[in-house]
Amino acid sequence: MTADFLVTDPLSTAPPASTPAVTVTSGGEALLGVLHIPAGAGPHPVVVLLNGFPGNERNFDLAQALRRAGYATLVFHYRGSWGVGGSWSWRNVLDDAIRVVAAVREDAFSIAHRLDPRRLAVVGHSLGGFAALMTAAADPGVGAVVSVAGFDFGPASVASLADPEVRSAYVEAWDGELLPLRGTSGEALVAEMEAAGQAWSLARLAPRLADRPVMLVGTGRDTVTPADVHHRPLVEAYQAHPVHRLEHRLFPTDHALSDHRVALARTIADFLDRRLRTPV
């Protein structure tokens, strides 16, 4: 029987597992990252893990679980967050994600860390789920994508800003999350969202994801990205296009999946094992 990757450390093989700090330059700033490399010669499939806003939950449990399951997993900070230089913005998050996904496929990086650039997935939570889908749609080299409690900047979210009370609530809520960030404000973030409009609608990505493995994980007790606004409409849009290799789950949990972390790790690892494990 194969050992359970969630509760069993893998056998030690040479070279051993390691956790190097890495940097990737994006927009002239050094993004700080931590790469979780499995033991063994590899080359290992690689997962870029995208955090949400403002990065309080960094999902290192997923990085460690995926490492034990055989995936090299990179977690990093976006520009303007947690001591990284530059200014925070939604656009910079998207640009940083695209840059990091490209960087891990570069020969020098992939060879140095025993990575297989042909087997690369992007997994994101909340804002990171939005960024994961946007990144995969922009980069056909992404082999699979997972969005967990993803925030959809599309029709329902933008339309709701027409209500002054809703708009004010967004500004106030985001102003309260700025301590680890710099160069932005709640007003600036709302204005950027309004300016993007339908360009950031996740449903519009369906044609570019039609033949890619996509996993959408929703959260049924979520007050940040309610499933009726951010999950179910997107599932329906991708089914209608269709996105042929779409999979979706809805867990009865909160936005951070506080009581479903094991189920989340199993769901993501199972999806990647079926969709990414075999070399192309």
N, C-alpha and C positions, 0 to 999 in steps of 0.2 A: 504494500500500500504506500502511495506517495505521502510524504510528510505534509502536514497542514502548514502552509506558509504563514498563516496568521499567528500561530502559537509555537512554531518550531524554527529555531535558527538552522540555516542550511549547513551541510557539511563544509568544513573549511577546505578549500582547494586553492592551488596557486594559479595566479596571484590572488592574495586575499581581498576580501571586500574592503572598501575604503570610502571616505567621505571628504573629498577635497573641497576647499573653498575655491570658487572660480569667479571670474569676472567676464562680462561681455560688454563691449562698448556700444552704446545706443544714443544717438543724438548728442555725441560728444561727452557723455557721462559713462562712468564705469558702474554697471549694474552688478550688485553683489549677489552671488548665488552659492548654493551648496549642492553638490552633485553626489548622489547616493549610488555607488557603483557595486554591483554584485561581485562575488568571488568568481574566479575562473577566467580563462583566456578570452572568452567572448568570441566575436563581437556581440555585445548585448543590445537587444532592442531598447529604445530610449523613450522616456515620457517626459515632456515638459509640463510641469504642474503650475497653473496660474491661480494666484490668490485673488480674493475679492477685495472690496473696499472697506476699510482702509488697510487691511492686511492683518487684523488682529488674529484671525484664524488662519494659520499658514499651512495647515494640512500636512504637517510633517509625519503624522501617523500613517497617512496614505503613502508618502514617499518611502518610509521604512517598510511598510507592508509590500509595496510593489518591488522594492529592492529584493526582499526575501523571496518574492515570486519570480525573480530573474530579470527585472527591468531596471536599467539605470534611470534614475529619476532626478530631474533638476528642479529645485525650488529657488526663486530669485525675487528680489525687490525691484519694483518699477522706479523710474525716475521720480525724484521729489518725495520719496517715501522712505521712512526708517533710516535716515542718514545718507541716503543716496543723493547725489547732486542733481541739479535741475529742478524743474517745476512739475508738479502733478497735474495731469489732465486726462480726461478719457482718451483723447487722441494719442497722447504719449503712451498710455497703457497699450493701445493697439499697436503702435509702432514698435514699442519695446518687445511685445510678444512676437511679432513678425521677425524682428532682428534676432532674438534669442533662438527661435526655431531654425532660422537660417544658420546661425553660428554653430549649433551643435552638429550640423551636417558638414561643416568645413573639414577638410582632410586633417589639418593639424590637430583640431579639437577631438575629432572622432577617433583618430589613431591613438592619441595620447591617453584617452580614457576608455579605450576598448569598446567603442560604440558602433552599432550598425546603422548608418544613416538611412538605409533603405527601409528600416522598420521603426518609424517614429510616430508617436501619438501625442496629442495635446489634450490635457485634462484640466478643466477649470471649474471653480466654485463661485457662484454669485456673479459679480462683475467678471470674474475669471471665466465663468461659463460662457458669457457673452463674448469675451475676447477669444476663447478657444474656438468657437464656431466661426467668428469673423476671420481668425487666422487660418483655419483649415480651408475656408472658402477662397481665401486669397492665395494659398500656397498648395498646389496639387501634390507636393512632396510629402504632405502630412497624410499618413496612412490610415489613421483612425482618430476620432474626436469624441470626447465625453464632456457634456455640460451638466453640472450638478447645481440644482436650484439657480439656474442661470437667470440673470436680469435681462429682460428684453427691452431695449430702448425704442421699440417699434410703436405701432399705432396706438395701442391703449395707453402706454406710458406718456407719449408726447401729447396725445389728445387731453389727458387728464390735467396737463399744465395750463390749459385754458381756464380752469377754475382757479381764481386767485387764492382761495384757501388751500387748495391742493398744492399749488406752486409754492406758497409760503411755507407749507409743511415740509416740502422737499428741501428748501433752502435752510430751514431751521435744523432739520435732521442731519443734513450733510455738514452744516457748520459745527455740529457737535462731534464730528468724527475727525477733525482736522489735526489733532495733536501730533500724530506721527507723520503728517504731510506738510509740504511747504509750497508756496507759490500759487495757491488757489484759494477759493472761498465757496461757500454754498451757492451764492449768487452766480459765480463764474461757472460752476458745474452745471447748474440748471440752464444757464444761457447756452452753454456748449451743447447740451442735450437738445434744446429747442432748435439751434442752428443746424444740427445734423438731421433732424426730422426723420423722414422715412429711409434715409441712406443707412441708418443703423437698425433697421427692422430685420430681425433674424429670419422671419418668414421669407424675405426676399432672397435669402441665400440658397433656397432649395435647389435651383438649377445647378449650382456649383457644387452641391453636396450629393447630388442624385445617385452617384455611383460610389460614394464613400461610406464606410461603416460609421454610423452616428449613434451614440447613446445619449438619451435625454433622461435625466433623473429629476423627478419633481418631489416636492415636499408638501404634504397635505396639511400641516399645522403651521404654515409659514406666513408670517405677517409682513415679511420683507419682500419676498417674491411669491405672492399667493398663486397657487397652482391654476386657479381659474383665469388668471391674467397672463402669467408668464410661462406656464407649462402646457396645459391642455390645448390652448390655441396653436401653439407651435407644433405639438405632436400632430394635430389635425392638418395643419398646413403642409407638413413634410409627408404625411400619409397621402394627401391629395395630389402632390406633385407627380409621381411619388419619389421619395428618397428610399431607394430599394433596400438598403441594408440598415434601415432605421430600427433601433430597439429602444424601448422606453419603460421606465419604472416609476411608480409613485409610492413613496414611503410615508407612513403616517407619523411624521416627525417635524421638528422645527427647522428653521433656516440653516442652522449649523449642523444639522443631522446629529444632534447631541447624543441621542440614544440609539443611533443606527450606524455608528462608525464601522463596526465589524461587517454589517450587511453591505455597507457602501464599498468597503475594500474588496469584499468577495465579488460584488457585482461588477466592479471595474476590472478586477483581475480576470474574471471569467470572460468578460467581453473582449479584453485584449488578447487573452489566450486563443480565442476563436478567430479573432479578426487581424491580429498583428504578429503572432508568435512565429508563423511559418515564414522563412525568408522568401522574398520575391525573386 
